[in-house]
């Protein structure tokens, strides 16, 4: 008997199934050997929910079929279409026809996206909320695992997450993302700040990558994309960028699994989050085919051999729960002529070494669901690490095994976010971004992991956003933010095929703080005492008194500190021999200020005494 659970085996119900959340991107490639794989490896933008994954050569029609229909009818049609969909809370993976529902939700999203900007601005909020919730629910149901009922997941101790990112901050309700246009080679995204806003706002700059127009662009490793984000201020209020509110980080990994489901590994990523298995790279045979499997080429490694990799490693002298990690550390140290003590440091210094130049067998195996279940029953350990997507053939799956050990799994995540996935800000940087050849050094220095608070790059980017609102973001103004991202050309190899990734990017705006006046001011306030009273005594009976024109108290001479030595006092009156006095040489003015100050004080006192004797 079989049971279905939300787990890592992603039986993606069609090539259109989203494997993530808003802004999710996925790398994909067909199975192949040698250089044929390089042509098929690509990275595609995925949208919210179950948007369609496009392939090379596929086009789409963005024309609005309701172009001549009155706005109210267009909106009503889409609202009715969404209303006919089931409640997201009622979805059950064992009873819901996921494939059919995916098509219906995708059609509703397409209809909504086809509305004009004005129509979307007045669209029924409850209907849109339901659509978004359905897309999120389908994203979760895309990750299902069919395993033998007797299989029991082991108890695992999970470390405490240390991430400092506040993922509760999401885009303010008064801010809307309005759409995207493509102008030459630049995507132009539009946001609007509406009326009835709060004193502070949050804008999600990553929301735009879920736009359907962006999804239609094919993503190839080595490509870079420019974004111009236009934010319209229709709030009637003036805003300024909130200092240090910029955040760029990997998305909250709890959105992509849980410890209870077994879809999170017991290892922390570089940003202090538990590692989702789906964000791990996959085992590729290249590193093992010759020394471990003893075959002539990587394409000769079968799926059954990969399932028995720990047996093969034991025969080669690598045993234990970290046999793969130990072998790979030795492999790279020998192959690259280095001497690292762990893979974490090795790939932190060389993120492209994981498989950047290994364009060989990609470790993706086609099989039926029945065949896959047979492998899981025979080799239970692979259950937690199997990742499958729907193949072009109706009854076929494309199956991979994710890296099963914590360190190498986290390394694939860390290498990606800390070196291979770059994001830049400012038009000059967007124009310069080129993750190939001579541009690789620049792109890798602008990876997401480089924007940690306290770094020079964070300070530079924080200043960029601050400069945008130096004069205030006034009503009627449009704020123009330039950005872009790039996917490393030489570093994105076979291990990242069918790899899901996304990011979290927000800024905050705030109104200037204006002091609140006292509602009950004192009608006759007592004046504050003079903080710097004139120290010169003034006789009450002298009406003719005038200050001396050059009185030192009015013009203070520059203070010069002089270090002097004072002999200690003793209890006896016995004369003590005085130390020899310092006799300053010509030009030595170390005692001059003291003498001048004493002379000035004496003259001032004498003058004042003379006036009193008149």
C-alpha positions in Angstrom: 0.0 0.0 0.0 1.3 3.5 -0.9 0.7 6.8 0.8 1.2 10.3 -0.6 3.0 13.0 1.4 4.3 16.4 0.7 7.9 15.6 0.4 11.0 16.0 -1.8 10.0 13.8 -4.7 8.5 16.5 -6.9 6.3 14.7 -9.3 5.9 17.9 -11.2 2.5 17.5 -12.7 3.5 19.1 -16.0 6.3 21.1 -17.4 4.2 24.1 -16.5 4.2 23.4 -12.7 5.9 26.1 -10.6 8.5 24.7 -8.3 8.6 27.6 -6.0 7.1 31.0 -5.1 6.7 34.4 -6.6 9.9 35.1 -8.5 11.1 31.5 -8.5 13.6 30.6 -11.2 14.5 27.2 -12.4 17.5 25.8 -14.3 16.7 22.9 -16.6 18.2 20.7 -19.2 17.5 17.5 -21.0 19.6 14.4 -20.4 22.7 14.3 -22.5 26.4 13.7 -22.7 29.4 15.9 -23.4 28.9 19.2 -25.2 25.3 18.4 -26.3 24.2 19.3 -22.8 25.7 22.7 -22.9 23.2 23.8 -25.6 20.2 22.7 -23.6 21.2 24.0 -20.2 19.3 27.1 -19.4 17.7 29.0 -16.5 14.1 30.2 -16.8 12.1 32.6 -14.8 9.1 31.1 -13.1 6.1 33.1 -12.0 3.7 33.0 -9.1 2.0 29.7 -8.7 1.6 27.4 -11.6 2.8 29.4 -14.5 3.9 27.7 -17.7 7.6 26.8 -18.2 8.6 27.9 -21.7 11.1 26.1 -23.9 13.4 27.3 -26.6 11.4 28.4 -29.7 8.1 28.8 -27.8 6.4 32.1 -28.2 3.4 33.6 -26.5 0.6 36.0 -27.3 0.3 39.0 -25.0 -2.6 40.6 -26.9 -5.6 41.3 -24.7 -8.5 39.3 -26.2 -11.0 41.6 -24.5 -9.4 44.8 -25.9 -12.6 46.2 -27.2 -14.7 45.0 -24.3 -15.8 47.5 -21.6 -13.6 47.5 -18.5 -16.4 46.4 -16.2 -17.1 43.4 -18.3 -13.5 42.4 -18.5 -13.1 42.5 -14.7 -16.4 40.7 -14.2 -15.3 37.9 -16.5 -12.0 37.3 -14.7 -13.7 37.5 -11.2 -16.2 34.9 -12.3 -13.4 32.7 -13.7 -11.5 32.9 -10.3 -14.7 32.4 -8.4 -15.3 29.0 -10.1 -12.0 27.7 -8.8 -12.0 25.7 -5.5 -11.2 27.1 -2.1 -7.4 26.8 -1.6 -8.0 25.5 2.0 -9.9 22.5 0.6 -7.1 21.2 -1.7 -6.0 17.6 -0.9 -3.2 15.9 -2.8 -5.0 12.6 -2.6 -8.3 13.8 -4.1 -7.5 16.9 -6.1 -6.9 16.7 -9.9 -3.8 18.7 -9.7 -3.0 18.8 -13.4 -6.5 20.0 -14.3 -6.5 22.6 -11.5 -3.1 23.8 -12.6 -4.4 24.6 -16.1 -7.4 26.4 -14.7 -5.4 28.5 -12.3 -2.8 29.3 -15.1 -5.7 30.4 -17.4 -7.1 32.7 -14.6 -3.7 34.2 -14.1 -3.3 34.8 -17.8 -6.7 36.5 -17.9 -5.9 38.7 -15.0 -2.5 39.7 -16.5 -4.3 40.6 -19.8 -6.3 43.3 -18.0 -5.2 46.8 -18.5 -3.3 48.7 -15.7 -6.5 50.7 -15.0 -8.6 47.5 -14.7 -6.1 45.8 -12.4 -6.1 48.9 -10.2 -9.8 48.5 -9.5 -9.9 44.7 -9.6 -11.7 42.8 -6.8 -9.1 42.3 -4.0 -10.7 39.2 -2.6 -10.7 37.5 -6.0 -7.0 38.3 -6.6 -6.2 37.1 -3.1 -7.9 33.8 -3.8 -5.9 33.4 -7.1 -2.6 34.1 -5.4 -3.5 31.6 -2.6 -4.3 28.9 -5.1 -1.0 29.5 -6.9 0.8 29.1 -3.6 -1.1 26.0 -2.7 -0.4 24.4 -6.0 3.3 25.2 -5.6 3.2 23.2 -2.4 1.3 20.3 -4.0 3.9 20.2 -6.8 6.2 18.6 -4.2 4.7 15.2 -3.5 6.4 12.0 -2.6 5.0 8.5 -3.1 6.9 6.1 -0.8 6.3 2.6 0.6 4.2 2.9 3.7 6.7 1.0 5.8 9.4 3.6 5.2 10.1 5.6 8.3 12.1 8.9 8.3 14.8 8.9 10.9 14.8 11.3 13.8 17.2 14.2 13.0 18.5 16.9 15.3 18.2 20.3 13.5 20.4 23.2 14.4 18.9 26.5 15.4 18.6 29.0 12.5 20.7 32.2 12.9 19.4 34.3 10.0 19.0 37.9 10.9 16.7 38.8 8.0 13.2 39.8 9.0 11.2 37.9 6.4 7.9 39.2 7.9 8.4 42.4 6.0 6.4 42.2 2.8 5.1 44.8 0.3 2.7 47.3 1.8 -1.0 46.9 0.7 -1.0 50.5 -0.6 1.8 49.6 -3.1 0.9 47.7 -6.2 3.0 46.1 -8.9 1.4 47.2 -12.2 3.2 45.4 -15.0 6.2 45.1 -17.3 7.2 46.3 -20.7 10.3 45.5 -22.7 12.1 48.6 -24.1 15.1 47.5 -26.3 17.1 45.3 -24.0 15.7 46.6 -20.7 12.7 45.4 -18.7 10.7 48.3 -17.4 8.7 47.5 -14.3 6.0 49.8 -12.9 4.9 50.2 -9.2 2.4 52.6 -7.8 2.1 54.1 -4.3 -1.6 54.8 -3.9 -3.6 57.1 -1.5 -4.3 56.3 2.1 -0.8 55.1 2.7 1.0 54.8 6.0 3.9 57.0 7.2 6.3 54.2 6.2 6.1 51.8 3.2 7.8 48.5 2.1 8.4 47.9 -1.6 9.3 44.4 -2.8 11.7 44.9 -5.7 11.8 41.2 -6.4 8.1 40.9 -7.1 8.6 42.0 -10.7 10.6 38.9 -11.7 7.3 36.9 -11.4 5.8 39.0 -14.2 4.5 36.9 -17.2 6.5 39.0 -19.6 9.7 38.1 -17.9 8.8 34.4 -17.8 8.7 34.4 -21.6 12.4 35.3 -21.8 14.6 32.3 -22.0 17.3 32.2 -19.3 20.7 30.9 -20.3 23.8 30.7 -18.1 26.0 33.7 -19.0 23.0 35.9 -19.7 22.4 39.2 -17.8 19.3 41.3 -17.7 18.7 45.0 -17.1 15.7 46.2 -15.1 14.4 49.8 -14.8 11.9 50.0 -11.9 9.6 53.0 -12.0 7.8 53.8 -8.8 5.0 56.3 -9.1 4.0 58.4 -6.1 0.2 59.0 -6.1 -0.1 59.1 -2.3 -0.1 62.8 -1.9 2.8 62.4 0.6 6.5 63.0 0.4 8.8 60.1 1.2 12.5 59.5 1.8 14.5 56.3 1.7 14.8 54.8 5.2 18.5 54.4 6.0 19.8 50.8 6.0 16.4 49.4 5.1 17.7 47.8 1.9 17.7 44.0 2.1 18.9 41.5 -0.5 19.1 37.9 0.5 18.0 34.4 -0.5 14.3 34.0 0.1 12.9 32.5 3.4 13.7 28.8 3.0 10.8 27.8 5.2 8.6 28.6 2.2 10.1 25.6 0.4 9.9 22.8 3.0 9.9 21.9 6.7 11.7 19.7 9.1 8.5 17.8 9.7 8.2 16.9 6.1 11.9 16.0 5.9 12.4 18.5 3.0 14.9 20.6 5.0 18.4 19.3 5.7 19.9 19.5 9.2 22.5 22.0 8.0 22.7 25.8 8.0 23.4 27.8 4.8 25.8 30.7 4.8 22.9 33.0 5.7 21.9 31.0 8.7 18.8 29.2 7.3 18.0 25.5 7.2 18.9 24.0 3.8 16.0 23.0 1.6 16.8 19.8 -0.3 15.3 21.3 -3.5 17.9 24.1 -3.3 20.7 21.6 -3.3 22.6 20.7 -6.5 22.4 17.1 -7.8 24.9 14.3 -8.0 26.6 14.2 -11.4 28.6 11.0 -12.3 31.6 13.0 -13.6 33.6 12.9 -10.4 32.9 9.2 -9.7 32.8 7.3 -13.0 36.5 6.5 -13.3 37.8 6.1 -9.7 34.6 4.8 -8.0 32.4 3.2 -10.6 35.2 2.0 -12.9 33.5 2.7 -16.2 34.8 4.4 -19.3 32.7 7.6 -19.3 30.2 9.4 -17.1 27.3 8.4 -19.4 27.9 4.8 -18.5 26.9 5.3 -14.8 23.4 3.9 -14.4 20.8 5.1 -12.0 21.1 1.8 -10.1 24.9 2.4 -9.7 24.1 5.9 -8.4 21.7 4.4 -5.8 24.6 2.1 -4.7 27.2 4.9 -4.5 28.0 4.3 -0.8 28.8 0.6 -1.5 31.2 1.6 -4.3 32.8 4.3 -2.1 33.3 1.8 0.7 35.2 -0.5 -1.7 37.4 2.5 -2.4 38.1 3.1 1.3 35.5 5.9 1.9 33.0 5.0 4.6 30.5 6.6 7.0 27.9 9.3 6.7 30.2 11.7 5.0 31.8 9.3 2.5 30.9 11.4 -0.5 32.2 14.6 1.1 35.5 12.9 2.1 36.0 11.6 -1.4 35.2 14.9 -3.1 37.6 16.8 -0.8 40.4 14.4 -1.7 39.3 14.5 -5.4 39.5 18.3 -5.7 42.7 18.6 -3.7 44.4 16.2 -6.1 42.8 17.5 -9.3 43.4 21.2 -8.5 46.7 20.8 -6.7 45.4 22.4 -3.5 45.3 21.4 0.2 42.0 22.4 1.7 40.7 20.8 4.9 37.0 21.1 4.0 34.8 21.6 1.0 33.1 24.8 2.5 36.4 26.8 2.3 37.4 25.2 -1.0 34.2 26.3 -2.8 34.0 29.6 -1.0 37.3 30.5 -2.7 36.4 28.7 -6.0 32.6 28.6 -6.5 32.9 27.5 -10.1 34.9 24.4 -9.3 31.8 22.4 -8.3 31.1 21.6 -12.0 31.6 24.7 -14.1 33.8 22.9 -16.7 32.1 19.5 -16.5 29.7 19.5 -19.4 29.2 15.7 -19.4 26.5 13.4 -18.2 24.1 15.5 -16.2 22.8 12.8 -13.9 19.2 13.0 -15.1 17.6 9.6 -15.7 14.3 9.1 -17.5 12.0 6.4 -16.1 8.4 5.7 -15.2 6.8 6.4 -11.9 6.5 2.6 -11.3 10.3 2.2 -12.0 11.1 5.0 -9.6 9.0 3.6 -6.8 10.8 0.3 -7.3 14.2 2.0 -6.8 12.9 3.7 -3.7 11.7 0.4 -2.2 15.0 -1.3 -3.0 17.2 1.7 -1.8 15.2 3.5 0.9 17.9 6.0 1.6 17.4 7.8 -1.8 13.7 8.6 -0.9 14.6 11.8 0.8 16.9 13.0 -2.0 15.1 12.0 -5.1 13.9 14.9 -7.3 11.7 14.2 -10.3 10.0 16.3 -12.9 7.5 15.4 -15.6 9.2 14.5 -18.9 7.9 15.4 -22.4 6.6 11.8 -22.7 3.3 11.4 -20.8 4.4 8.4 -18.7 8.0 9.4 -18.1 9.7 11.3 -15.3 13.2 12.9 -15.3 14.8 11.8 -12.1 17.9 13.2 -10.2 19.4 12.5 -6.8 20.3 15.6 -4.8 23.6 15.7 -3.0 22.7 13.7 0.1 25.3 15.0 2.6 24.9 18.3 4.5 28.2 20.0 3.6 28.3 19.3 -0.1 24.5 20.1 -0.3 25.1 23.5 1.4 28.1 24.1 -0.7 26.0 24.0 -3.9 23.6 26.5 -2.3 26.4 28.7 -0.9 28.4 28.7 -4.2 25.3 29.7 -6.1 24.3 32.6 -3.9 27.8 33.7 -3.1 29.3 33.6 -6.5 27.1 32.5 -9.4 23.9 34.6 -9.1 24.7 38.3 -9.3 22.4 41.3 -8.7 23.5 44.9 -9.3 22.0 48.4 -8.7 22.5 51.6 -10.6 22.4 52.1 -14.4 26.1 52.0 -14.8 26.4 48.7 -13.0 23.4 47.2 -14.9 25.1 48.2 -18.2 28.4 46.7 -17.0 27.1 43.3 -15.8 28.4 40.5 -18.0 28.9 37.2 -16.2 31.2 35.8 -18.9 34.9 36.1 -19.7 36.5 39.3 -18.4 33.2 40.3 -16.8 33.1 37.3 -14.4 35.2 39.0 -11.8 32.8 41.9 -11.6 29.7 39.8 -11.5 31.0 37.4 -8.8 31.9 40.4 -6.7 28.2 41.4 -6.8 26.7 38.0 -5.8 23.8 38.1 -3.4 26.0 36.9 -0.6 28.2 40.0 -1.1 25.4 42.3 0.2 25.6 41.3 3.8 25.1 44.3 6.2 28.4 45.8 7.2 30.1 45.1 3.9 31.4 47.8 1.6 29.0 46.7 -1.1 26.0 47.0 1.2 27.1 50.6 2.2 27.5 51.5 -1.4 24.1 50.2 -2.3 22.5 51.8 0.7 23.9 55.1 -0.4 22.6 54.6 -3.9 19.0 54.3 -2.6 19.6 57.2 -0.2 20.7 59.5 -3.0 17.5 58.7 -5.0 15.4 60.6 -2.4 17.8 63.3 -1.3 15.3 66.0 -2.3 12.3 64.0 -1.3 10.1 61.6 -3.2 7.2 64.1 -3.7 3.6 63.5 -4.8 3.5 63.1 -8.6 7.1 62.1 -8.8 8.4 58.8 -10.3 11.3 57.2 -8.7 13.6 55.4 -11.1 15.6 52.4 -9.7 18.0 50.6 -12.0 18.9 47.0 -11.3 19.7 43.7 -13.0 20.8 40.2 -12.5 23.2 37.8 -14.1 23.7 34.0 -14.1 27.3 32.9 -14.2 28.4 31.5 -17.5 31.4 29.4 -16.8 30.3 28.3 -13.3 26.7 27.0 -14.0 27.2 23.3 -14.8 25.2 20.1 -14.7 24.8 20.0 -11.0 22.4 23.0 -11.3 20.1 21.6 -13.9 16.5 21.7 -12.6 17.8 23.9 -9.8 15.2 26.2 -8.2 16.3 29.5 -6.8 14.8 32.9 -5.9 15.7 36.0 -3.8 14.2 38.5 -1.3 14.7 42.2 -2.0 13.0 45.1 -0.2 13.5 48.7 0.5 11.5 51.0 2.9 10.3 54.5 2.5 9.3 56.9 5.3 8.0 60.3 5.8 10.1 62.9 7.6 9.5 63.2 11.3 8.0 66.6 12.2 8.0 67.7 15.9 4.6 67.8 17.4 3.8 71.3 18.8 2.8 71.6 22.5 -1.1 71.8 22.6 -1.0 73.8 25.9 2.0 76.1 25.6 3.0 78.2 28.7 1.7 81.8 28.2 4.4 83.3 30.3 7.4 80.9 30.2 10.3 81.6 32.5 13.3 82.5 30.4 16.2 80.1 30.5 19.2 81.4 32.4 22.0 82.8 30.3 24.2 79.8 29.6 27.3 82.1 29.2 26.9 85.1 31.4 29.3 88.0 31.1 31.8 87.4 34.0 32.7 91.1 34.2 31.2 92.7 37.3 28.9 95.7 36.6 28.4 98.3 39.4 24.8 99.1 39.9 25.4 102.8 40.4 27.7 103.4 37.4 25.5 104.3 34.5 28.6 105.3 32.4 30.2 101.9 32.6 31.4 100.5 29.3 33.3 97.4 28.6 37.0 97.8 27.8 37.5 97.7 24.0 40.2 95.1 24.2 39.2 93.2 27.2 40.6 89.7 27.1 37.2 88.3 28.2 35.7 89.3 24.9 38.5 87.9 22.7 39.8 84.6 24.0 43.4 83.8 22.9 43.9 80.3 21.5 44.4 77.8 24.2 47.7 75.9 24.2 48.1 73.0 26.6 51.5 72.9 28.4 52.6 69.9 30.3 54.4 70.9 33.5 56.0 68.9 36.3 54.9 69.8 39.9 57.1 68.4 42.7 55.1 66.5 45.3 54.5 68.3 48.6 55.9 66.8 51.7 54.8 67.1 55.4 58.1 68.7 56.4 59.3 72.2 55.8 62.8 71.2 54.9 63.9 73.1 51.9 64.1 70.9 48.9 66.6 71.5 46.1 64.8 72.8 43.1 65.4 71.1 39.7 67.4 73.1 37.2 65.0 75.4 35.3 64.5 74.9 31.7 66.1 77.6 29.7 64.3 77.8 26.4 66.4 78.3 23.3 65.7 80.9 20.7 62.3 80.3 19.2 61.2 78.0 22.0 57.7 79.4 22.9 56.5 76.6 25.1 56.1 79.0 28.1 55.1 82.1 26.2 51.3 81.5 26.3 51.4 81.1 30.1 53.3 84.3 30.5 51.1 86.2 28.1 48.0 84.9 29.9 49.2 86.0 33.3 50.2 89.4 31.9 46.8 89.9 30.3 45.0 88.9 33.5 47.2 91.4 35.6 46.4 94.2 33.2 42.7 93.5 33.2 42.6 93.5 37.0 44.6 96.7 37.2 42.3 98.5 34.8 39.2 97.4 36.6 40.7 98.6 40.0 41.5 102.0 38.5 37.9 102.5 37.4 36.6 101.6 40.9 38.9 104.3 42.4 37.5 107.1 40.3 
